[in-house]
Amino acid sequence: MATAFITHDDCARHDMGRHHPESPARLAAIEDHLISSGIGGLLERHEAPAAKVSELARVHPLEYIEAIREVSPRSGIVHLDPDTAMCPHTWNAAVRAAGAAVLATDLVVGGQAQNAFCAVRPPGHHATRDRRDGFLPVQQRRRRRQACLEQHGVERVAVIDFDVTTATAPEDIFSDDERV
């Protein structure tokens, strides 16, 4: 059984400006390493589907989701806070990133892949339920992953965030759920 590698071209189109450390170069570096190491040919590649608004609403209020979608610029870059920016491609990238986590869960728990890696952006790992904090707030993939596991009969989920920053998002997202 292969490792599922899930990504989408939209994720490379999200751009927060050339001086921001969260850049499209991250995905290119992953691809380069897969090629140079010879691992790339061993992966089962999947295109990340777009998460539906109903899936995003499992974590974020609909008003919040719509507010983020509405500020998505037609051109240029819009700063939502000092560390969060959107370009015209950010919304599509974010819903593909969320959809990748759903697909990864379905493939692994459903026995179609041994494990999965989602090469997606924006990360969304600092976002809380209803507040922009860090990167784009389509953090629902954590909650959606949990819902998918429940659908497959899994009772408990561990969330491991190995980012080098201190993020309160996992605590905010899962504070009311004793199964996580």
N, C-alpha and C positions, 0 to 999 in steps of 0.2 A: 504494500500500500504506500502510495507516494505522499509527499508533503504538498499540500495545496498552497499555491502562491497566488494571492489575490491582489489585483491592482486595477487601475483604470487611467487612461490618458488624461482625463479631466483633473486628476490629482496633481499632475505636473504643471497644470496651467494656473493653479492657485499661486499668486505672487504677492507678497507683502512688501515688496520693495527690495532693491539690491543690497541694502545694508542690514536687513533683518536675518538673524541666524536660521530661522525656519524657512528654508528656501527650496525651490525645485531641485537644486543640486543634490539634495539628500536622496531622492529617488534615483537619480542618475548614478550616484555612488553605490547604491545597493545593486543596481543592475550590473555595473562594472565589476563589482566584487563577485557576483554570481558567475559572470563569464570567466573572469581570471582564475577563479578557484575550481571551475569545472562543475560546480553544483547546479548551475542553471539548467542543464539538460536533464537533471533528475527530478525537477519539479513539475507538478501538474498545474498548469497556468489556468487561471479563471479571471474573467472580467467582472469587476465589482458591479453589482446592480445598484440602482438608485433606491435609497430607502424612501418609503412612502411617508407623507406627512402624518398619517395615522400612527406609523411606527415611531416617528420623532416625538409624537405627543405622549408616548408612554413615559417620558421623562420631563419634557418641557411643556408649559402651558401653550395652547394654540396661539394665544395673543403674542407670546414671546417669539414663537417660530415665525409668525407672519411679520413681526416687527423686524426681525433679522433679514428675512427675505426681501422686505420692502426697501431696506437701506442698501441692498446690493447695487453697486454702481453699474451704469451702462458703459462707462469708460473711467480710466484712472483708478486711483486707490482711495478708499474711504477708511478713515481710522475710527474704530468703534471705541477704543481706549488706547492708552499709550503702547500696548503690546499686541493689539488685535486690529488687523486691517483686512479689508476685503477688496478684491479686484472683480471685474466682471465674471470671472470664472470660479470664484470662491464658493458660491452656493452649490453649483453642480459638483464641485470637488468634495464638499462637505457631505452631501447626501450620498455620494459614491463611497466615501470613507465609512459612513455609518452602515451602508448596505454591505460593504466588504465584511464587517464584523458579523453581521447576520449570516451571510453565506458561509463564512469560516466555521461558525458554530454548527450550522446545519450539516456541513460536510464531515466534520470531525465526530460530532455526537451521533450522526446518522451512519457512521462506519464507512464513509466513502473516501476518507483521508485519514492518515495516521495523526497528522497535525497540520497546522496552517500558519502562514505568515501573511499579514496584510501590509503591503507596501503602499500606504495611503497618506494623504495630507489633505486638509489641515489636521493636526493631531487632536484638537478638542479636549485634551486631557486636563485642562485647568478650569473648564467651564462648570458652572453649577446649574441647578435647575432653572433659574430665572435671572441670572446675572452674567454678563460678559466678564470674564476674568482670565486673561491670558490669551488663549487662542480661540478660534471660532467656536461658539457654543452649540455644536451639534454633538454633544457628549453622550447622547442617548444610546450610543452603541453599547455602552456598558450595561445599561438597563435592558436593552433589547436582547443582548447576549443572554442575560439571565432569563428572560421570557422564553427564548428559544430552548434553553436548557430544560426549563420546566416542561415545555411542550414535549421534550424527549424523555421525560421522567427523571431528570437529575434533581436531587433535593437541595444540595448546597453548592455554592459557587465561591471561589477565591478570586479576588481582584488584586493583582500585583502590578503596581506602577513603579517601574524602575527608573523613572526620570530623575535627573540630578537636582531638580528643584523641589521645593516643598509645595505640594498642591493640596488644597482642601476639597477638591472636587469629589474624589471617591467618598469621603466622609459625608459630604452634602447629598450626593446622589443616593447613597445607600444607608443613611442614618436610621431610617425607619424599617429596615429589612434585616431581621435576625438570621436569615439564610445566607447572607453574604459575609 
